[in-house]
Amino acid sequence: MRFFATLLLAVLCFAPVLRAEDLKPEDAAKVEASLKALDSDDAAARAAAETDLRNVGFKALPALLKAKLNNAEATVRLRAIIVDLAVDGSGINPTDALMLAQIAREEAIAKRWSNAIKTYRRTEKVYEKLHDDAKDRKDKAKANEYEDLAQKADKRADRAEHIQKGDKGGLNLGIVRVGPEHDLKDDDW
């Protein structure tokens, strides 16, 4: 339930940037047909559907974010497509950075570590470039904000990498234990 609420929030937040009407009618039909094929039992149909969805590109994200599939393998494929399209198609702007962070968070919560790492790393790069831009404009407040967000994305990517590797250890500093399992709470993804 929480996942769907988060997904709905992401769709609503990015509606101004990612509008379904940006899709041509033939692309919208292609996305709908490909999503049905992606959810089928036929492996060849799933592979072809994945290729078709990737070919539609970044503008297909709103439809992909709303998609509900029954097949677990189809869901994994869909999430990989969403991550790849978001990472490859995102621009250097705060809205895309927020979208990337939200997708990365969803992937981390679902324990799809490689997707989370990839998306958090792209989020970090976008925020670093936004930081540099704000610094050039002498906007210290925005520069600091973007620097903090870049550091958070880096920390979350590092945590996901540690978890993916199975590294549950940490550095014992006496009273405080430091390590990937202590870096962030699950709500902080």
C-alpha positions in Angstrom: 0.0 0.0 0.0 2.8 2.4 0.9 4.5 1.7 -2.4 1.4 2.6 -4.4 1.0 5.8 -2.3 4.6 6.8 -3.1 4.2 5.9 -6.7 1.1 8.0 -6.9 2.9 10.9 -5.3 5.7 10.6 -7.8 3.3 10.6 -10.7 1.5 13.7 -9.4 4.7 15.5 -8.6 6.1 15.0 -12.1 2.9 15.5 -14.0 3.9 19.0 -15.2 7.1 17.7 -16.6 6.1 14.2 -17.7 2.7 14.6 -19.4 1.0 11.7 -21.1 -0.1 14.0 -23.9 3.5 14.4 -24.9 3.1 10.9 -26.3 1.9 10.7 -29.8 -1.3 8.6 -30.1 0.6 5.8 -31.9 3.2 5.8 -29.2 0.6 5.7 -26.5 -1.0 2.7 -28.2 2.4 1.1 -28.6 3.1 1.6 -24.9 -0.2 0.1 -23.8 0.2 -2.9 -26.1 3.8 -3.4 -25.0 2.8 -3.3 -21.3 0.2 -6.0 -22.0 2.9 -8.1 -23.8 5.4 -7.5 -21.0 2.9 -9.0 -18.6 2.3 -12.1 -20.8 3.7 -15.7 -20.3 5.5 -15.7 -23.6 9.2 -14.9 -23.1 9.7 -13.7 -26.7 6.7 -11.3 -26.4 8.2 -10.0 -23.1 11.6 -9.4 -24.8 10.0 -7.6 -27.8 7.8 -5.5 -25.5 10.8 -4.4 -23.5 12.6 -3.3 -26.6 9.5 -1.4 -27.8 9.2 0.4 -24.5 12.8 1.4 -24.5 12.4 2.7 -28.1 9.6 5.0 -27.1 11.9 6.5 -24.6 11.7 9.0 -21.7 8.3 10.4 -22.7 6.8 6.9 -21.9 7.7 7.3 -18.2 4.3 8.6 -17.0 2.5 5.6 -18.5 5.2 3.2 -17.2 5.0 4.7 -13.7 1.2 4.1 -13.6 1.5 0.5 -15.0 0.3 -2.3 -12.8 1.6 -5.8 -13.8 0.7 -9.2 -12.5 3.8 -11.1 -13.4 6.8 -10.7 -11.0 9.3 -11.0 -13.8 7.4 -8.3 -15.8 7.5 -6.0 -12.8 11.3 -6.4 -12.5 11.7 -5.8 -16.3 9.4 -2.7 -16.0 11.4 -1.3 -13.1 14.7 -1.8 -15.0 13.1 0.1 -18.0 11.9 2.9 -15.8 15.3 3.3 -14.2 17.2 3.2 -17.5 14.8 5.7 -19.1 14.9 8.0 -16.1 18.7 7.9 -15.9 19.3 8.3 -19.6 16.6 10.9 -20.3 16.9 13.1 -17.2 18.1 16.6 -17.6 20.0 18.9 -15.3 17.1 20.5 -13.6 15.6 20.2 -10.1 12.4 18.5 -11.3 14.3 15.7 -12.9 16.6 15.4 -9.9 13.6 15.0 -7.7 12.1 12.4 -10.0 15.4 10.4 -10.0 15.6 10.6 -6.2 12.0 9.3 -5.9 12.6 6.4 -8.3 15.9 5.6 -6.5 14.0 5.5 -3.2 11.3 3.2 -4.5 14.0 0.9 -5.9 15.8 0.9 -2.5 12.7 0.2 -0.6 11.9 -2.7 -2.9 15.5 -3.9 -2.4 16.4 -3.7 -6.1 19.9 -2.6 -5.2 21.5 -2.3 -8.6 18.6 -0.1 -9.8 18.8 2.0 -6.7 22.6 2.5 -7.0 22.4 3.5 -10.6 19.6 6.0 -10.0 21.1 7.5 -6.9 24.5 7.9 -8.7 22.7 9.8 -11.5 20.8 11.9 -8.9 24.1 12.8 -7.3 25.6 13.9 -10.6 22.5 16.0 -11.4 22.6 17.7 -8.0 26.4 18.3 -8.4 25.8 20.1 -11.7 22.9 22.1 -10.2 25.2 23.0 -7.3 27.9 24.2 -9.7 25.3 26.2 -11.6 24.0 27.8 -8.5 27.5 28.6 -7.4 28.2 30.3 -10.7 25.1 32.4 -10.2 26.3 33.2 -6.7 23.1 31.7 -5.2 24.6 30.4 -1.9 21.4 29.1 -0.5 20.6 26.9 -3.6 24.3 25.9 -3.9 24.2 24.6 -0.3 20.9 22.9 -0.8 22.1 21.1 -3.9 25.4 20.1 -2.3 23.5 18.6 0.7 21.2 16.7 -1.7 24.2 15.4 -3.7 25.8 14.2 -0.5 22.5 12.4 0.5 22.3 10.7 -2.8 26.0 9.6 -2.5 25.4 8.3 1.0 22.4 6.4 -0.1 24.1 4.9 -3.1 27.0 3.9 -0.9 24.6 2.2 1.6 22.9 0.4 -1.2 26.3 -0.8 -2.6 27.3 -2.1 0.9 24.0 -3.9 1.3 24.2 -5.4 -2.3 27.7 -6.8 -1.5 26.3 -8.3 1.8 28.5 -6.0 3.9 26.7 -5.7 7.1 29.6 -4.8 9.2 30.6 -1.4 10.4 33.1 0.5 12.4 32.7 0.3 16.1 33.5 3.7 17.6 32.6 2.7 21.2 29.2 4.2 21.9 28.2 4.8 18.4 28.2 2.0 15.8 28.9 3.2 12.3 28.1 1.1 9.2 25.7 0.7 6.3 22.9 -0.7 8.5 23.3 2.3 10.8 23.6 5.1 8.2 20.0 5.6 7.4 16.6 4.3 8.6 14.4 2.6 6.1 12.2 5.8 6.1 15.3 7.8 5.1 15.8 6.1 1.7 
